[in-house]
Structures are given as structure tokens and as C-alpha cells.
Amino acid sequence: MKYVEDSPIALTTAAPGWYVRTSSSTDNSYPIVAWATVLQTYSADGAAVTTIEPVFLYGGVLHTSSEWYEAMGQDNRIRVIAP
């Protein structure tokens, strides 16, 4: 089974205290509620290439980094802040 690129394929909960800040809103923070394994692409031999991305709550909607950049553009960067 092939997954769609930029799709979460696994999730785990995040420890309390992690959050992200966006470059357009550096004074606001948005809580990370989970970590996702996200399919980025497939290699030439068909192997899945994945990354670990934060899942955060912004405006009542959950976003992964990939989804954020697709919706908001590459210029509106996010920064992960550890507890």
C-alpha cells in the first residue's frame, strides 16, 4: 500500500510543555500534542522516506509541519520549543 506524500503514517503523544512558534507570530505559542511520522516521498527503489514532525494546535486545527507549510507557505516558518 502506498501512502500519499506529506501524510502522517504514525502518531505518538507529546510530553507536556512542547510547543511551536511561527515566524509570523513570535509572541504566541501553540502546543504540540503529538509527534507524527510523515511520509515525505519515495526513493527510486520504492522505499518510503519519512520525517518526524510535531503535531500542533493552531486556530482550533491540528497541523503537522508539512501541512502547515502547504497551507501557510514556506516563508511562515515554525520553530519547535522544548520544555
Secondary structure, 3 states (H helix, E strand, C coil): CCCCCCCEEEEEECCCCCEEEECCEEEEEEEEEEEEEEEEEECCCCCEEEEEEEEEEECCEEEEHHHHHHHHCCCCCEEEECC
